């Protein structure tokens, strides 16, 4: 299991004192990557920029509701979301869970307890991935669910075309190994395919645009000159 203290946590709350308190407590608990935002728009910007592993989200924000932010995030990511709210009515809690929240914490609360809940959700998230059957392929920042046909990078869903998905699936099952174009052709297209060389190159180029920060200088899906391709899970 990965060290959860290295996970990225994003706190979205417009109460500056509370924001500072939670940040301080998490840092004291050993977390090294804690980010903060005071508005919903800033929170979404940071979400897309840093791709956090867990989000602490206030429901009442100056420019939007936490429910709305949660719904937007849930359209592309399964990252754990912990709601913070002064609303303690059962209906509010039910709505929070129904819209995709993983926990609901009412104010005032114990910052220490919040830190432990953060740790519990991060551990559970890791455990669920590691204890899943062989339909889950986890490598570096990527997760591939071959049953649901989903591919995620840093918990954010990456939309792939069927052939792109099958290429990545084959490479994932042979990570850190050189895979020839002939092997990819056979695995993805099956029958003999005339002109496969150029077709595979086009698909590889499209995949890199979706998973690499700099597609022209790939770090994950690399070319081994004269031999084929290799999926390198860890960004060195």
C-alpha positions in Angstrom: 0.0 0.0 0.0 1.3 3.4 -1.0 2.2 6.0 1.7 -1.0 8.0 2.2 0.9 10.9 3.6 2.1 11.6 0.1 -1.4 11.9 -1.2 -2.6 15.3 -2.5 -5.5 16.9 -0.5 -7.5 19.8 -1.6 -9.6 21.9 0.9 -12.3 24.2 -0.5 -13.8 26.5 2.1 -14.4 30.3 2.3 -13.8 30.6 6.0 -10.1 31.6 6.1 -9.5 30.8 9.8 -11.0 27.3 9.4 -9.1 26.8 6.1 -5.9 27.7 7.9 -6.7 25.4 10.9 -7.5 22.3 8.8 -4.3 22.9 6.7 -2.2 23.2 9.8 -3.7 20.1 11.4 -3.1 18.0 8.3 0.5 19.2 7.9 1.1 18.3 11.6 -0.4 14.8 10.9 2.4 14.3 8.3 0.6 15.2 5.0 3.0 17.0 2.7 0.7 18.0 -0.2 -2.2 20.1 1.1 -3.8 22.7 -1.2 -6.5 25.3 -0.4 -9.1 27.3 -2.2 -11.7 29.9 -0.9 -14.2 29.7 -3.8 -15.8 27.0 -5.9 -14.2 28.3 -9.1 -10.7 28.3 -7.6 -11.4 24.8 -6.2 -12.3 23.5 -9.6 -9.3 25.1 -11.2 -7.0 23.5 -8.6 -8.8 20.2 -9.0 -8.0 20.1 -12.7 -4.5 21.3 -12.2 -3.3 19.1 -9.3 -5.7 16.1 -9.6 -6.0 15.6 -5.8 -6.5 12.2 -4.1 -9.1 13.6 -1.7 -11.2 16.7 -1.4 -12.6 18.4 1.7 -15.5 20.5 0.4 -17.6 23.2 2.2 -21.3 23.2 1.1 -21.8 27.0 1.3 -19.4 28.8 -0.9 -19.5 32.5 -2.1 -19.8 31.7 -5.8 -21.5 28.2 -5.8 -22.8 25.3 -3.7 -20.6 22.5 -2.7 -23.2 20.1 -4.1 -22.7 21.7 -7.5 -18.9 21.4 -7.3 -19.2 17.8 -6.2 -21.5 17.0 -9.2 -19.0 18.6 -11.6 -16.1 16.6 -10.1 -18.1 13.3 -10.1 -18.6 13.6 -13.9 -15.0 12.8 -14.4 -13.5 11.5 -11.1 -14.0 9.1 -8.3 -11.8 11.0 -5.8 -13.1 10.8 -2.2 -15.1 13.9 -1.3 -15.7 14.9 2.4 -18.4 17.5 2.8 -18.2 20.2 5.6 -21.3 22.0 6.6 -23.1 23.9 9.3 -26.3 22.1 8.2 -27.0 19.1 10.3 -30.4 18.1 9.1 -30.8 14.5 7.9 -32.1 15.7 4.5 -28.9 17.7 3.9 -26.7 14.7 4.7 -28.8 12.4 2.5 -28.4 14.9 -0.4 -24.7 15.0 0.2 -24.3 11.3 -0.1 -26.8 11.0 -3.0 -24.9 13.5 -5.1 -21.6 11.6 -4.6 -20.1 12.6 -1.3 -18.2 10.0 0.7 -18.5 11.6 4.1 -20.5 14.4 5.8 -19.0 16.3 8.7 -21.0 19.0 10.5 -19.6 22.2 12.0 -18.3 22.6 14.6 -16.1 19.6 14.5 -12.8 18.3 15.9 -9.9 19.0 13.4 -8.1 15.9 14.8 -11.1 13.8 14.0 -11.3 15.2 10.5 -7.6 14.3 10.0 -8.3 10.7 11.0 -11.3 10.5 8.7 -9.1 11.8 5.9 -6.6 9.0 6.6 -9.4 6.4 6.8 -10.8 7.4 3.4 -7.4 7.4 1.8 -6.6 3.9 3.2 -10.0 2.6 2.1 -9.5 4.0 -1.4 -6.1 2.3 -1.6 -7.4 -1.0 -0.1 -10.4 -1.1 -2.5 -8.0 -0.9 -5.5 -5.5 -3.4 -4.2 -8.1 -5.9 -3.0 -10.1 -5.9 -6.3 -9.9 -8.8 -8.6 -7.8 -9.0 -11.7 -10.2 -6.7 -13.6 -8.3 -3.8 -12.0 -4.9 -2.9 -13.3 -3.1 -0.3 -11.2 0.3 1.1 -12.4 1.8 4.5 -11.4 -0.8 7.2 -11.5 -3.1 5.0 -13.7 -6.0 2.7 -12.9 -7.6 0.6 -15.5 -10.9 -1.2 -14.8 -11.3 -3.8 -17.6 -14.8 -4.8 -16.3 -16.2 -1.3 -16.5 -13.9 -0.4 -19.4 -12.6 2.7 -17.6 -9.2 4.3 -17.6 -8.2 6.9 -14.9 -5.1 9.0 -14.3 -4.8 10.4 -10.8 -8.4 9.4 -10.2 -9.6 11.4 -13.2 -11.4 9.5 -16.0 -9.6 9.7 -19.4 -12.0 9.1 -22.3 -10.5 6.6 -24.8 -11.7 5.2 -28.1 -12.1 1.4 -28.2 -8.9 0.7 -30.0 -7.0 3.2 -27.8 -8.3 1.4 -24.8 -7.3 -2.0 -26.1 -3.8 -0.8 -26.9 -3.3 0.6 -23.4 -4.8 -2.5 -21.8 -2.3 -4.7 -23.7 0.6 -2.4 -22.8 -0.6 -2.3 -19.1 -0.6 -6.1 -18.9 3.0 -6.0 -20.2 4.2 -2.9 -18.4 7.9 -2.2 -18.4 8.2 -4.6 -21.3 9.0 -3.8 -25.0 5.9 -4.5 -27.1 6.4 -4.7 -30.9 4.0 -3.2 -33.4 3.3 -6.7 -34.6 2.2 -7.8 -31.1 -0.1 -4.8 -30.8 -1.6 -5.4 -34.2 -2.3 -9.1 -33.3 -3.7 -8.2 -29.9 -5.9 -5.3 -31.0 -6.9 -6.0 -34.6 -6.5 -9.8 -34.5 -6.4 -10.7 -38.2 -3.6 -9.6 -40.5 -4.0 -5.9 -41.1 -2.4 -4.2 -44.0 -1.0 -0.9 -43.2 -1.1 -1.5 -39.4 2.3 0.3 -38.9 1.0 3.7 -39.7 -2.4 3.0 -38.0 -0.7 2.1 -34.7 1.5 5.2 -34.8 -1.6 7.3 -35.2 -3.3 5.6 -32.3 -0.2 5.9 -30.1 -0.1 9.7 -30.9 -3.7 10.1 -29.9 -3.2 8.2 -26.6 -0.2 10.3 -25.7 -2.3 13.5 -26.2 -4.7 12.1 -23.6 -2.3 10.7 -20.9 0.9 12.7 -21.2 1.6 16.2 -19.9 3.9 16.8 -22.9 2.9 14.3 -25.8 6.0 15.3 -27.8 8.2 14.2 -24.9 6.4 11.2 -23.4 7.3 9.9 -20.0 4.8 7.0 -19.7 4.2 5.6 -23.2 7.7 5.6 -24.7 9.1 4.5 -28.1 11.9 2.0 -28.1 13.5 2.8 -31.4 13.4 -0.1 -33.9 11.7 -2.4 -31.4 8.3 -1.0 -30.5 6.7 0.7 -27.4 6.9 0.4 -23.7 4.6 1.6 -20.9 6.6 2.9 -18.0 4.2 3.3 -15.1 6.4 5.6 -12.9 7.2 9.1 -14.0 11.0 9.3 -13.5 
